[in-house]
C-alpha cells in the first residue's frame, strides 16, 4: 500500500477515508468480510490489514468469542480498528446492526471506544448505535 495516500487519523472522517482506501486496494467483489487494521500510535499511515472472509450474515455469541480469542493473541499491540463489509445495498440492515453491536462489544472488551464502520463496496459509513 502507498503510505502517502493514507490520512493522519484525527477524526471519524479520516478513519472512513482510510478504510475506503483499504477497500479500494483490496479489490471489490468480496463477500461479507470482517477487517482488522492496526495503525501506529499516532494514527498514521501504512496500516497492517487482515481480512476474515465469509463471516456469517449475523454474528452469534460463538462468532464473537472466536474473534475475541483471535484478538487476544495480539496482546502486545494496540487493539485493531474493525470494519465489516458486505456486498449489496447501502441501506443499513438488521444484519448490519447486529454486526455493529458485536463490534461495539469487541471494542468494549478490548478497552477502546471507536466508531463502528461498515463498508459496502468502497462506501464506508458509521453505523449508529
C-alpha positions in Angstrom: 0.0 0.0 0.0 1.1 3.5 -0.7 1.6 5.1 2.7 1.3 8.6 1.3 -2.3 8.0 0.4 -3.5 7.5 4.0 -4.6 10.4 6.1 -3.4 11.0 9.6 -6.3 9.7 11.7 -7.7 12.6 13.8 -11.4 12.2 13.1 -14.1 9.7 12.1 -14.0 11.1 8.6 -10.2 10.4 8.4 -10.9 6.9 9.6 -13.6 6.4 7.0 -11.3 7.6 4.3 -8.5 5.2 5.4 -10.9 2.3 5.3 -12.2 3.4 1.9 -8.6 3.3 0.6 -8.1 -0.1 2.1 -11.2 -1.4 0.5 -10.3 0.1 -2.9 -6.9 -1.6 -2.7 -8.2 -5.0 -1.5 -10.5 -5.1 -4.6 -14.2 -5.3 -4.8 -16.3 -8.3 -5.1 -15.6 -9.8 -1.7 -18.4 -11.3 0.3 -19.0 -10.5 4.0 -15.7 -9.7 5.5 -14.5 -8.5 8.9 -11.4 -6.3 8.5 -8.9 -5.6 11.2 -6.3 -2.8 10.8 -3.5 -1.8 13.1 -2.4 1.8 12.9 0.7 3.2 14.6 0.1 5.0 17.9 -0.2 8.4 16.1 -2.9 7.2 13.8 -0.6 7.5 10.8 -0.4 5.7 7.5 0.5 2.3 6.3 -1.8 0.1 8.4 -1.3 -3.6 8.8 -4.6 -5.1 7.5 -6.2 -8.6 7.9 -9.5 -9.7 6.5 -11.6 -12.5 7.8 -13.7 -13.6 4.8 -17.1 -15.3 4.6 -18.3 -14.1 8.0 -21.9 -15.1 8.7 -24.7 -12.7 7.8 -25.5 -12.3 11.5 -22.9 -13.0 14.3 -23.8 -15.1 17.2 -22.0 -15.5 20.6 -19.6 -18.2 19.3 -18.6 -16.0 16.4 -17.8 -13.1 18.8 -15.9 -15.5 21.1 -13.8 -16.8 18.2 -12.9 -13.2 17.1 -12.1 -12.2 20.7 -9.9 -15.3 21.0 -8.1 -14.2 17.8 -7.7 -10.6 19.1 -6.3 -11.9 22.4 -3.3 -13.2 20.5 -2.3 -9.6 19.8 -1.8 -8.5 23.4 1.5 -6.7 22.6 -0.1 -4.2 20.2 -3.0 -1.7 20.5 -6.5 -3.1 19.7 -7.2 -3.1 16.0 -9.6 -0.9 14.2 -12.5 -3.0 13.0 -14.7 -2.7 9.9 -17.2 -5.1 8.5 -18.0 -5.0 4.8 -20.6 -6.7 2.6 -21.9 -6.6 -0.9 -25.3 -5.2 -1.8 -27.4 -2.1 -1.0 -26.0 0.7 1.1 -29.2 0.6 3.2 -28.5 -0.3 6.9 -29.9 -3.7 7.5 -30.8 -5.7 10.7 -27.6 -7.7 10.0 -25.6 -4.5 9.9 -27.0 -3.5 13.3 -26.1 -6.9 14.8 -22.5 -6.8 13.4 -22.3 -3.2 14.8 -23.4 -4.3 18.2 -20.9 -7.2 18.1 -18.1 -4.9 17.1 -19.0 -2.4 19.9 -18.8 -5.3 22.3 -15.4 -6.3 20.9 -14.2 -2.7 21.3 -15.5 -2.6 24.9 -13.8 -5.9 25.7 -10.6 -4.5 24.2 -10.8 -1.4 26.3 -11.3 1.0 23.3 -14.0 3.3 22.2 -14.2 3.7 18.5 -16.9 4.3 15.9 -18.4 1.2 14.2 -17.9 1.4 10.5 -19.4 -0.6 7.7 -18.2 -0.8 4.1 -20.5 -1.6 1.1 -18.3 -1.7 -2.0 -15.9 1.1 -1.2 -18.5 3.3 0.5 -17.6 3.4 4.2 -20.0 4.8 6.8 -20.7 4.9 10.5 -23.4 2.6 11.8 -25.1 4.4 14.6 -25.8 2.7 17.9 
